[in-house]
Amino acid sequence: EDYGLYFAWGETKGYAKGESHTFNWSNYKWCNGSASKMTKYSTSTSYWDSSLGTSPDNKTVLDADDDAATANWGSGWQMPSLAQIKELYNSSYTTTEWTTMNGVNGRKITSKSNGNSIFLPAEGYRYDTSLDSEGSNGFYWSRELHSSYSGFSAHSLNFHSGNVGTSDYGRYGGQSIRAVRVPSE
C-alpha cells in the first residue's frame, strides 16, 4: 500500500509524498527550461534545444543510467516497457479490480495463470508542488517516450475506479514507478 517515491521521467532521484520538490519544466533534468528545449530523449526538432547545435538524439527508451528502477535497485531491474504495462492489464492474462487495502484505494491485478497479484495504490501525481488525484487515480511511468509526442511526454499506466489503461504525460511530472525484472537474454 506504500506509494513509494515520485519521479520525473528519466530522473533517478525520487521524492516522497510530503517531501518538498517542484515538478515543472524549469527544473526538469532533460530540458533547458521548457518543453521546446529538450537536451535528451527526443525525435522532434520542434522540442529539441537548437542552441545545442545538434540534431535530436532520437532516443525513445531510457538509457539504464536514467532508469530510476535500475539506478535504485540495480542492473537486474528496470522500469516497464509499454508492452509490459499493456500485458499487466490485458484481460487475456489478468483480472483487475478497484479495491481498498488497509485504507488505501488502488487496483489489484491478478494473474489468470497462477493467481498471484499485485496491488498498485492510487497515489496520484505530482505537479509543481501539488499532489493531485491522490486516492482516486494511479499513475506509473513506463521507460518509453510517447511515439506521437516524443519531445515532451512519456507513456504511463493510468487507472481509476472505472478504468485502467495507458496515457501520456509531460515528462517533468512526478509519477511512481514499479520495477520489473530485466528479461533474460
C-alpha positions, 0 to 999 in steps of 0.5 A: 500500500506504500506509494513509494517515491515520485519521479520525473521521467528519466530522473533517478532521484525520487521524492516522497509524498510530503517531501518538498520538490517542484515538478515543472519544466524549469527544473526538469533534468532533460530540458533547458527550461521548457518543453521546446528545449529538450537536451535528451530523449527526443525525435522532434526538432520542434522540442529539441534545444537548437542552441545545442547545435545538434540534431535530436538524439532520437532516443525513445527508451531510457538509457539504464543510467536514467532508469530510476528502477535500475539506478535504485535497485540495480542492473537486474531491474528496470522500469516497464516497457509499454508492452509490459504495462499493456500485458499487466492489464490485458484481460487475456492474462489478468483480472483487475479490480478497484479495491481498498487495502488497509485504507488505501484505494488502488487496483489489484491485478491478478494473474489468470495463470497462477493467481498471484497479484499485485496491488498498485495504490492510487497515489496520484501525481505530482505537479509543481508542488501539488499532489493531485488525484491522490486516492482516486487515480494511479499513475506509473511511468513506463521507460518509453517516450510517447511515439506521437509526442516524443519531445515532451511526454512519456507513456504511463499506466493510468487507472481509476475506479472505472478504468485502467489503461495507458496515457501520456504525460509531460515528462517533468511530472512526478509519477511512481514507478514499479520495477520489473525484472530485466528479461533474460537474454 
